[in-house]
Every structure is written in C-alpha cells, then in structure tokens.
C-alpha cells in the first residue's frame, strides 16, 4: 500500500478516489459491525442491496432478509441491524440479504474500486495486516449518516490509519487521511466518551434501546475476519 485517503460519507465518494484502489467501507454503527459478526458466526454470504423492494425480490430459500430503516427492523424482515441478533444457530450456512440506510449504500457507491473490503473496530487488526501486504492505494469510505459526517466512522478510519503508520513508514497520507489520524490520536483513546460527546447516531441508538449494540460495536479486534465483496456477495477471506 502506498497512498491512503478518506471519503467522509457514502454520498461523497468519487470514482476517481476508488478506481484501481482498495475501498475499505466502514459503518461502525452498525452495518459493517453486523457484516463482520454475521460472517464470523457462519453466514454463507452477505448480499448488500439498496432498497427494501430489491431485498423482497431476491428472497429465496435458505436466505434471510436483514437490515434497518431508522434503526429498526423493516416489516416482513427476518433480522434487524443488531449484531447480537446474528447468532450461529440463526444464520449459519445462510445467505443474508442486507439493506441499511447508509452502510449498504456506501458499499454500492464504492463499486469502481478494484477490491471492496468491509471494516469495523471488530476486525481492525486483520484489516490492517491485509492492507500492509497489498500494493494498491486505499480509499477508506466512511458511510456517515444520511450524507453527514459521523464521528464513529471517522474515529475508526483514524484508528486504521494510525495503526498502519505505526507498522509501516511507507504509508503516504493525503490531507483527509492525516486529519482522521490526528482526530483519532487526540480523542480516540476514550472512544465511548468521544462518541457520547459528539456522535448523533450513537445517541440515537442509545436512546432507542440499542445501547448493548453500541457497546459491542466499539470492541476492538474481536474477529480475525476480512469480509470482501465478490460478485455482489460479501464473504470472509480469513
Ligand atoms: C446504516 O447503515 O445506516 C446503519 O447501520 C444504521 C443503523 O444503525 O442500523
């Protein structure tokens, strides 16, 4: 890896940032944390789609519909967007069709990249080891919240960049990568407090009964997993 940059929302990512590069898509609260958890717990593949209609159209045997609108499970779906719902006994061996407000859109908007990898705090070290072994430049795509900057994703991006810089002197930071690294290094040491102080989506989830999800999504390096998109299926490469 040589150059690294950051797109701050799903809507902000440009083809010129991703073409020929590795896109690393982050939606800490909660889509990318859900994808990592589901694959770790034995899901066969995650199929990201943008709309509820697409999800219903693709529904078939041995697959589950999953995701959220305004944070809650859509009517007629099997699973919501809480990582703790994705238990092995429910999802092992199944395809999961996933549609979320920002996370699955960030994946779609990264489609010009040579590779698309899904990242969260849960699989941070596995991701960093992989990136350091690759020759391509990297664009970290933060999902954000409805096209607004979101502090959870920004701090995860900063944590990834900070870790890469600790492990290699060859990392070349763009302005956006430098800014995210600096942000993480100044307030990321106390993640819960930083998000409590400045993350709207963190407060929204906490006030709507999802506090245990939030705690879970902020745990680091729980899964040695590398979710990668191939033919519109996200599967694990670790
Ligand atoms: C999203 O993709 O917008 C999020 O994962 C929303 C959520 O917290 O469920």
Boltz pocket constraint, residues with backbone or C-beta under 6 A from the ligand:
constraints:
  - pocket:
      binder: B
      contacts: [[A, 27], [A, 29], [A, 30], [A, 31], [A, 32], [A, 68], [A, 71], [A, 72], [A, 81], [A, 100], [A, 101], [A, 102], [A, 103], [A, 104], [A, 143], [A, 144], [A, 205]]
      max_distance: 6.0
